[in-house]
């Protein structure tokens, strides 16, 4: 039996989910997921790893559907509620999903697929009480497919087993000392491991409460915090950045109220992207918390984390989690020494099974010894790992040197006239790449020559040419961050 679901039987009367003001117990979650599983089976004994795609808003229904798919023996394929039809259709087609579950609000969006005779459409509101027998699920079965775009080609489906997922969950519940009295607010999308595993699944494994806020709203988040129910929070750096900006616009009395509540939280975590030290310091001033940074990705859940109970070093991601092995290797997959940069490679039961229907990509991403090649560049120093960036995006190769765009961004953010920035490598015949930066200013203009001189003092080891430009109307992603592709296009054009 799936241990995550079996553990829920120990917490039947506790609150599992809080969503849209409604509260749902673990008993209700087990009952609803059982009904969904029996309906999906439709008199079959076992779905035998059929892919079941579902498009519903975060909340109780989402959770019950995910559990129902698993209990019926299917593979859960969560779809992103903000994606356009083309992206959703790609995932459904690529997985050959036999069933698509959607909330009625998405019926129009998915209507072009309704004439496909190979797909059974089910509305999430249509599940009712049913009787039947559920199959016994082996933990080595495929459980979920999440899509990751990477840096080239079509998005790839990352396949994880129930055993992979359980290992990812227990590594965090042990290291971060989850317990049944925890109450976490989930503001993250539920087609990524951050929201699915780190937040929702860790809470439910522990008998804790997971509260959902489907749509990001700074005022609403602080309002929920001030109810003094939530004691754990996890978010991406952009969310903390937005919360800090909103906090600074509030009245002094409201700021005091919020800052009086936040120190009572047990844990606050940042992940999914590099956390600017300036954001870490601002949030510490507001909340009293040094955000816990960790490192992971879709293919392996979390692999490295700062300590829950010991001192955390800004800019560092900590040490490997329980049952996870990590090494830093060069381009020939040879281990490099302390203080030398190289690729993070990971091995352990947390690492995914395969890329869906893509054996070539699966083979390419593992070494002959079975190490997963993350593509992220880091260095081990001062007893901890420190991320330098994504090899294909954040590492600028200029004049024979590998330069971290993230480190340059961190320095630029310290300039008094710069609010935010993005740094990329720009193709150049002489140097291979030169450094380009897009700057969002806190003033109307900036002296670029003076900025260059300032940077030479702050970044003495970087001797390559630099080009800087101010542009405040670039395309942004769904979290409001300027995309690196937009910056690159600006320079190349």
C-alpha positions as CSV (number, residue, x, y, z in Angstrom):
1,X,0.0,0.0,0.0
2,X,1.1,3.6,-0.6
3,X,2.6,4.6,2.7
4,X,1.6,8.3,2.4
5,X,-2.1,7.3,2.2
6,X,-1.8,4.6,4.8
7,X,-0.3,7.1,7.3
8,X,-3.5,9.2,6.9
9,X,-5.4,6.5,8.8
10,X,-3.5,7.6,11.9
11,X,-4.9,11.2,11.7
12,X,-8.6,10.6,10.7
13,X,-10.1,13.4,12.7
14,X,-7.3,16.0,12.2
15,X,-7.6,18.7,9.6
16,X,-5.7,17.8,6.5
17,X,-6.7,20.6,4.1
18,X,-8.0,24.1,4.5
19,X,-9.2,25.7,1.3
20,X,-11.6,28.5,0.4
21,X,-12.5,28.8,4.2
22,X,-13.6,25.2,4.2
23,X,-11.7,22.6,6.3
24,X,-11.4,18.9,5.4
25,X,-10.3,16.1,7.7
26,X,-8.0,13.2,6.8
27,X,-11.1,10.9,6.9
28,X,-12.8,13.1,4.3
29,X,-9.6,13.0,2.1
30,X,-9.5,9.2,2.3
31,X,-13.2,8.9,1.6
32,X,-13.1,11.3,-1.4
33,X,-9.9,9.8,-2.9
34,X,-11.4,6.3,-2.6
35,X,-14.6,7.3,-4.4
36,X,-12.5,8.9,-7.2
37,X,-10.3,5.8,-7.5
38,X,-13.4,3.5,-7.9
39,X,-14.9,5.8,-10.5
40,X,-11.6,6.0,-12.4
41,X,-11.3,2.2,-12.4
42,X,-14.7,1.9,-14.0
43,X,-15.0,-1.8,-13.1
44,X,-11.3,-2.5,-13.9
45,X,-9.2,-4.2,-11.3
46,X,-6.3,-1.9,-11.8
47,X,-5.4,1.1,-14.0
48,X,-1.9,-0.5,-14.4
49,X,-0.1,2.8,-14.9
50,X,-2.6,4.5,-17.2
51,X,-1.8,8.2,-17.4
52,X,-4.5,10.3,-15.8
53,X,-4.2,14.1,-16.5
54,X,-6.0,16.6,-14.3
55,X,-6.6,20.3,-14.5
56,X,-8.1,21.7,-11.2
57,X,-7.3,24.6,-8.9
58,X,-5.1,23.9,-5.9
59,X,-7.2,22.7,-2.9
60,X,-9.0,19.7,-1.5
61,X,-10.3,18.6,-4.9
62,X,-6.7,18.6,-6.4
63,X,-5.4,16.5,-3.5
64,X,-8.2,14.0,-3.5
65,X,-7.9,13.5,-7.3
66,X,-4.1,13.0,-7.0
67,X,-4.6,10.4,-4.2
68,X,-7.5,8.8,-6.1
69,X,-5.3,8.3,-9.2
70,X,-2.6,6.7,-7.1
71,X,-5.0,4.4,-5.3
72,X,-6.5,3.2,-8.6
73,X,-3.0,2.3,-9.9
74,X,-2.7,5.2,-12.3
75,X,0.1,7.7,-13.0
76,X,-0.9,11.3,-12.0
77,X,-0.2,14.0,-14.6
78,X,-1.0,17.4,-13.0
79,X,-1.6,20.2,-15.5
80,X,-0.8,23.8,-15.0
81,X,-3.9,26.0,-14.6
82,X,-2.1,29.0,-16.1
83,X,-0.8,27.3,-19.2
84,X,-2.2,27.9,-22.7
85,X,-4.1,25.2,-24.5
86,X,-1.2,24.3,-26.7
87,X,1.0,23.5,-23.6
88,X,-1.7,21.5,-22.0
89,X,-2.5,19.6,-25.2
90,X,1.2,18.7,-25.6
91,X,1.3,17.0,-22.2
92,X,-1.9,15.1,-22.7
93,X,-0.8,13.9,-26.1
94,X,2.8,13.1,-25.0
95,X,1.6,11.0,-22.1
96,X,-1.2,9.4,-24.1
97,X,-3.5,10.2,-21.2
98,X,-6.6,7.9,-21.1
99,X,-8.6,10.1,-18.8
100,X,-8.6,13.8,-18.4
101,X,-10.2,15.2,-15.2
102,X,-11.0,18.9,-15.2
103,X,-12.9,21.4,-13.2
104,X,-15.9,22.9,-15.0
105,X,-14.2,26.2,-15.3
106,X,-11.7,24.7,-17.7
107,X,-14.3,23.0,-19.9
108,X,-14.1,25.6,-22.6
109,X,-10.3,25.6,-22.6
110,X,-10.2,21.8,-23.1
111,X,-13.1,21.6,-25.5
112,X,-11.0,20.9,-28.6
113,X,-9.9,17.6,-27.1
114,X,-13.4,16.4,-26.2
115,X,-14.0,14.7,-29.6
116,X,-10.9,12.5,-29.1
117,X,-12.4,9.0,-28.8
118,X,-9.3,7.7,-26.9
119,X,-9.8,10.2,-24.0
120,X,-12.4,9.9,-21.3
121,X,-13.4,13.3,-19.9
122,X,-14.5,13.6,-16.3
123,X,-15.6,16.7,-14.4
124,X,-14.0,17.0,-11.0
125,X,-17.4,18.0,-9.5
126,X,-19.0,14.7,-10.8
127,X,-17.5,12.2,-8.4
128,X,-19.9,10.6,-6.0
129,X,-20.0,7.9,-3.4
130,X,-19.1,4.5,-4.9
131,X,-18.4,0.9,-3.8
132,X,-15.6,-1.2,-5.0
133,X,-12.2,-2.8,-4.4
134,X,-8.9,-1.0,-4.8
135,X,-5.7,-2.6,-6.1
136,X,-2.6,-3.2,-4.0
137,X,0.1,-0.7,-5.3
138,X,3.7,-1.7,-5.3
139,X,6.0,1.2,-4.3
140,X,8.2,0.7,-7.3
141,X,5.4,1.6,-9.7
142,X,5.4,4.8,-11.7
143,X,3.4,7.4,-9.8
144,X,3.7,10.8,-11.4
145,X,4.9,12.6,-14.5
146,X,5.9,16.3,-14.2
147,X,7.1,18.2,-17.2
148,X,10.3,20.3,-17.2
149,X,11.3,22.5,-20.1
150,X,15.0,22.5,-19.4
151,X,16.9,24.7,-21.9
152,X,16.5,23.0,-25.2
153,X,13.8,21.1,-27.2
154,X,10.3,20.1,-26.1
155,X,9.5,19.7,-22.4
156,X,10.4,16.3,-21.0
157,X,8.2,14.2,-18.8
158,X,10.0,13.4,-15.5
159,X,8.7,10.0,-14.2
160,X,8.9,9.3,-10.5
161,X,7.9,6.1,-8.7
162,X,6.0,6.0,-5.3
163,X,9.3,5.0,-3.7
164,X,11.1,8.1,-5.3
165,X,8.3,10.3,-3.9
166,X,8.4,8.8,-0.4
167,X,12.1,9.2,-0.2
168,X,11.8,12.9,-1.3
169,X,9.1,13.4,1.4
170,X,10.9,11.7,4.3
171,X,14.2,13.4,3.5
172,X,12.5,16.7,4.3
173,X,10.1,15.7,7.1
174,X,13.2,14.3,8.9
175,X,15.6,17.1,8.2
176,X,13.1,19.9,8.8
177,X,11.4,18.3,11.8
178,X,7.9,18.3,10.5
179,X,5.2,17.3,13.0
180,X,1.4,16.9,13.2
181,X,0.8,20.3,14.8
182,X,2.4,22.2,11.8
183,X,0.2,24.3,9.6
184,X,1.6,25.4,6.3
185,X,0.2,27.9,3.7
186,X,0.6,26.7,0.1
187,X,0.8,29.5,-2.5
188,X,2.8,27.6,-5.0
189,X,1.6,26.0,-8.3
190,X,0.8,22.3,-8.1
191,X,2.6,21.1,-11.3
192,X,6.0,21.4,-9.7
193,X,7.7,19.4,-6.9
194,X,8.0,22.5,-4.7
195,X,4.2,22.8,-4.1
196,X,3.4,19.1,-4.5
197,X,6.2,17.4,-2.5
198,X,7.8,20.0,-0.2
199,X,4.6,21.6,0.9
200,X,1.5,19.5,0.4
201,X,2.9,16.0,0.7
202,X,5.2,16.7,3.6
203,X,2.3,18.2,5.5
204,X,0.0,15.2,4.8
205,X,2.8,12.7,5.6
206,X,3.1,14.4,9.0
207,X,-0.6,14.6,9.9
208,X,-0.3,18.4,9.6
209,X,-2.6,20.9,7.9
210,X,-2.0,22.3,4.4
211,X,-3.9,25.5,3.7
212,X,-4.3,26.6,0.1
213,X,-4.3,30.1,-1.4
214,X,-4.8,29.4,-5.1
215,X,-4.1,33.0,-6.3
216,X,-1.1,35.0,-5.0
217,X,-2.1,38.1,-3.1
218,X,0.3,39.8,-0.7
219,X,-2.4,41.4,1.4
220,X,-4.2,38.1,1.8
221,X,-1.0,36.2,2.7
222,X,-0.2,38.7,5.5
223,X,-3.9,38.5,6.6
224,X,-3.6,34.7,6.9
225,X,-0.3,35.0,8.8
226,X,-1.8,37.4,11.3
227,X,-4.4,34.8,12.2
228,X,-1.6,33.0,14.0
229,X,-2.5,29.5,12.6
230,X,0.3,29.1,10.0
231,X,3.7,28.3,11.4
232,X,5.5,27.1,8.3
233,X,5.9,28.9,5.0
234,X,7.8,28.0,1.7
235,X,8.0,30.2,-1.4
236,X,10.2,31.2,-4.3
237,X,12.5,34.3,-4.0
238,X,10.1,36.3,-6.2
239,X,7.3,35.8,-3.7
240,X,9.4,37.0,-0.8
241,X,10.5,40.0,-3.0
242,X,6.8,40.9,-3.6
243,X,5.9,40.5,0.0
244,X,8.8,42.8,1.1
245,X,7.8,45.4,-1.4
246,X,4.1,45.3,-0.3
247,X,5.2,45.4,3.4
248,X,7.2,48.6,2.9
249,X,4.1,50.3,1.6
250,X,2.0,49.5,4.7
251,X,1.3,51.8,7.6
252,X,3.7,51.6,10.5
253,X,1.0,50.0,12.7
254,X,0.3,47.3,10.2
255,X,4.0,46.6,9.8
256,X,4.4,46.2,13.6
257,X,1.5,43.8,13.6
258,X,3.0,41.6,10.9
259,X,6.5,41.8,12.3
260,X,5.1,40.8,15.7
261,X,3.6,37.6,14.3
262,X,6.3,36.3,11.9
263,X,9.0,35.5,14.5
264,X,6.7,32.8,16.0
265,X,6.8,30.8,12.8
266,X,8.8,27.5,13.1
267,X,10.3,27.5,9.6
268,X,10.5,29.6,6.5
269,X,12.1,28.2,3.3
270,X,13.1,29.7,0.0
271,X,13.8,27.7,-3.1
272,X,13.3,27.0,-6.9
273,X,15.7,29.8,-7.7
274,X,18.8,31.6,-6.3
275,X,17.9,33.8,-3.3
276,X,19.4,37.3,-3.6
277,X,21.2,38.1,-0.3
278,X,19.5,41.5,-0.4
279,X,16.1,39.7,-0.2
280,X,17.3,37.4,2.5
281,X,18.5,40.4,4.6
282,X,15.3,42.4,4.0
283,X,13.1,39.4,5.0
284,X,15.2,38.9,8.1
285,X,14.6,42.5,9.1
286,X,10.8,42.0,8.7
287,X,10.4,38.5,10.1
288,X,13.4,37.7,12.3
289,X,14.0,34.6,10.1
290,X,17.0,33.7,8.1
291,X,15.4,31.9,5.2
292,X,16.4,28.3,4.9
293,X,17.8,27.7,1.4
294,X,17.8,24.3,-0.2
295,X,18.5,22.9,-3.6
296,X,16.6,20.5,-5.8
297,X,14.9,20.0,-9.1
298,X,12.0,18.1,-10.8
299,X,14.2,15.0,-11.4
300,X,15.2,14.4,-7.8
301,X,13.1,16.5,-5.4
302,X,15.4,18.1,-2.8
303,X,19.0,16.9,-2.6
304,X,20.8,19.6,-0.6
305,X,19.6,21.7,2.3
306,X,20.8,24.2,4.9
307,X,20.4,23.0,8.5
308,X,17.1,23.4,10.2
309,X,18.6,23.9,13.7
310,X,22.1,25.2,13.0
311,X,23.5,28.5,11.6
312,X,22.8,29.2,7.9
313,X,25.3,30.9,5.7
314,X,23.8,33.4,3.2
315,X,24.5,32.4,-0.4
316,X,25.0,28.7,0.5
317,X,22.6,25.8,0.1
318,X,24.0,23.5,2.8
319,X,24.7,19.8,2.7
320,X,23.2,16.6,1.2
321,X,19.9,15.4,2.7
322,X,19.4,11.9,4.2
323,X,20.0,9.0,1.7
324,X,21.3,11.5,-0.9
325,X,24.9,11.4,-2.3
326,X,26.3,14.5,-4.0
327,X,29.6,15.2,-5.7
328,X,31.1,18.0,-7.8
329,X,32.5,16.8,-11.1
330,X,34.2,18.3,-14.2
331,X,33.1,18.0,-17.8
332,X,34.8,14.5,-17.9
333,X,32.8,13.4,-14.8
334,X,35.9,13.5,-12.6
335,X,35.5,14.7,-9.0
336,X,37.0,18.1,-8.4
337,X,38.7,19.3,-5.3
338,X,37.3,21.6,-2.5
339,X,37.0,25.2,-3.8
340,X,36.9,24.2,-7.5
341,X,33.7,24.7,-9.5
342,X,32.0,21.9,-11.3
343,X,28.7,20.2,-12.0
344,X,26.5,19.0,-9.2
345,X,25.9,15.2,-9.6
346,X,23.5,13.3,-7.5
347,X,22.8,9.7,-6.6
348,X,20.1,8.2,-4.4
349,X,16.6,6.7,-4.2
350,X,15.1,10.2,-4.6
351,X,16.3,10.4,-8.2
352,X,13.7,9.9,-10.9
353,X,13.2,6.7,-12.9
354,X,13.3,8.1,-16.5
355,X,12.2,10.7,-19.0
356,X,8.9,9.6,-20.4
357,X,9.3,7.8,-23.7
358,X,12.8,9.3,-24.1
359,X,15.4,6.7,-23.4
360,X,18.1,8.7,-25.2
361,X,17.7,11.7,-22.9
362,X,17.5,9.5,-19.9
363,X,20.8,7.8,-20.8
364,X,22.5,11.1,-21.6
365,X,21.6,12.6,-18.2
366,X,23.3,9.8,-16.2
367,X,27.0,8.9,-15.9
368,X,28.1,5.3,-16.5
369,X,28.2,4.9,-12.7
370,X,24.6,6.1,-12.3
371,X,25.2,9.7,-11.1
372,X,22.5,12.1,-12.3
373,X,24.0,15.1,-14.1
374,X,22.0,18.2,-12.9
375,X,23.6,20.7,-15.3
376,X,24.0,23.1,-12.3
377,X,27.4,24.5,-11.5
378,X,28.5,24.8,-7.8
379,X,31.5,24.9,-5.6
380,X,32.1,23.2,-2.2
381,X,33.8,25.6,0.2
382,X,33.7,26.6,3.8
383,X,32.1,23.2,4.5
384,X,29.0,23.9,2.4
385,X,27.8,23.8,-1.2
386,X,27.3,27.1,-3.1
387,X,25.4,27.4,-6.4
388,X,27.0,29.4,-9.2
389,X,24.3,28.9,-11.7
390,X,22.8,26.8,-14.5
391,X,25.6,25.6,-16.9
392,X,23.6,26.6,-20.0
393,X,22.1,29.8,-18.7
394,X,23.9,31.3,-15.7
395,X,27.5,30.4,-16.5
396,X,29.0,32.8,-18.9
397,X,32.0,31.4,-20.8
398,X,34.2,34.3,-21.7
399,X,37.9,34.4,-22.6
400,X,38.4,30.9,-21.2
401,X,36.8,31.7,-17.9
402,X,33.5,30.5,-16.4
403,X,31.7,33.4,-14.8
404,X,28.6,33.2,-12.6
405,X,25.9,35.5,-13.8
406,X,24.2,35.0,-10.4
407,X,27.3,36.5,-8.6
408,X,27.3,39.5,-10.8
409,X,23.6,40.0,-10.3
410,X,24.1,39.9,-6.5
411,X,26.8,42.7,-6.7
412,X,24.6,44.8,-9.0
413,X,21.7,44.7,-6.6
414,X,23.9,46.4,-4.0
415,X,24.2,49.5,-6.1
416,X,22.0,52.3,-4.6
417,X,20.4,53.1,-8.0
418,X,19.5,49.5,-9.0
419,X,16.3,47.9,-7.9
420,X,16.6,44.7,-9.9
421,X,18.7,43.2,-12.7
422,X,19.3,40.2,-15.0
423,X,22.7,39.2,-16.3
424,X,23.4,37.0,-19.4
425,X,26.2,36.0,-21.8
426,X,26.0,37.7,-25.2
427,X,27.7,35.9,-28.2
428,X,30.9,37.5,-29.2
429,X,33.5,36.5,-31.8
430,X,36.5,37.5,-29.8
431,X,35.6,36.5,-26.3
432,X,33.0,33.7,-27.0
433,X,30.6,35.6,-24.7
434,X,30.6,39.0,-23.1
435,X,28.6,40.0,-20.1
436,X,25.3,41.9,-20.6
437,X,23.0,43.2,-17.9
438,X,19.5,44.6,-18.0
439,X,18.9,47.1,-15.1
440,X,15.7,48.3,-13.5
441,X,16.6,51.6,-11.8
442,X,15.3,53.3,-8.6
443,X,16.1,56.6,-10.3
444,X,15.5,58.0,-13.8
445,X,19.0,57.7,-15.1
446,X,22.3,56.1,-14.3
447,X,25.9,57.0,-15.3
448,X,27.0,53.8,-17.1
449,X,30.7,54.8,-17.1
450,X,30.6,55.4,-13.3
451,X,28.8,52.1,-13.0
452,X,31.6,50.3,-14.9
453,X,34.2,51.8,-12.6
454,X,32.1,50.8,-9.5
455,X,31.9,47.2,-10.8
456,X,35.7,47.1,-11.5
457,X,36.2,47.7,-7.8
458,X,33.5,45.2,-6.8
459,X,34.5,42.5,-9.3
460,X,38.2,42.8,-9.7
461,X,38.7,39.2,-11.0
462,X,36.4,39.7,-14.0
463,X,38.5,41.4,-16.8
464,X,36.2,40.7,-19.7
465,X,34.4,43.5,-21.6
466,X,31.0,44.5,-20.2
467,X,27.9,46.1,-21.8
468,X,25.1,47.4,-19.7
469,X,21.7,48.8,-20.7
470,X,18.6,50.1,-18.8
471,X,15.3,48.7,-19.9
472,X,12.2,48.7,-17.7
473,X,9.5,47.2,-20.1
474,X,10.9,43.7,-20.9
475,X,8.8,40.6,-21.1
476,X,8.3,38.9,-17.7
477,X,7.4,35.4,-16.6
478,X,4.3,34.5,-14.5
479,X,6.1,35.5,-11.3
480,X,6.9,39.0,-12.7
481,X,10.6,38.3,-13.2
482,X,12.3,39.6,-16.4
483,X,13.2,36.5,-18.4
484,X,16.8,35.9,-19.4
485,X,15.8,35.2,-23.0
486,X,14.2,38.6,-23.2
487,X,17.4,40.2,-22.1
488,X,19.5,38.2,-24.5
489,X,17.2,39.2,-27.4
490,X,17.4,42.8,-26.4
491,X,21.2,42.8,-26.7
492,X,21.3,40.7,-29.9
493,X,18.7,42.8,-31.6
